[in-house]
């Protein structure tokens, strides 16, 4: 009689441990525009732009291998010390990850690669990726936790369309 009770206790303990592990590693995904908090840092996506080229001058323009994703982020520090802003990556629905580009040439208001935010301060700027046209989430790095935190990046081509539309004149009567 004692053996089945011990066996059932071990099974229930293992099941509890597995469910806790699974829920701890389940990603937390915020909607674009919502505030995602990781420790003292609070992130928000304020704009996205998808383009094939960076820069207007033919001699200095950069062309993407896939598409440039410019994601404007706002990072606030609610802590008591200056904090580094960790690297971010784009992750598609299949789990493929794309890291930030280290070259910010022709990226307006580029956030940079080595960056920090002061106490009670907010930094804003664009991070840039070269990735295929897909739906993504912006994965935020938490150096203190293994939990994945991400912000949904809406797939839209509003900026592409706006750049390609030229103003037209109405015919004169």
Buried (B, 14 or more C-beta within 10 A) or exposed (E): EEEEEEEEEEEEEEEEEEEEEEEEEEEEBBEBEEEBBBEBBBBBBEBBBBBEBBBEEEEEEBEBEEBBBBBBBBBBBEBEEEBEBEBBBBBBEEEEEBEBBEEBEBBEEBBBEEBEBEEEEEBBBBBBBBBEEBEBBBBBBBEEEEEBBBBBBEEEBEBBEEEEEEEEEEEEE
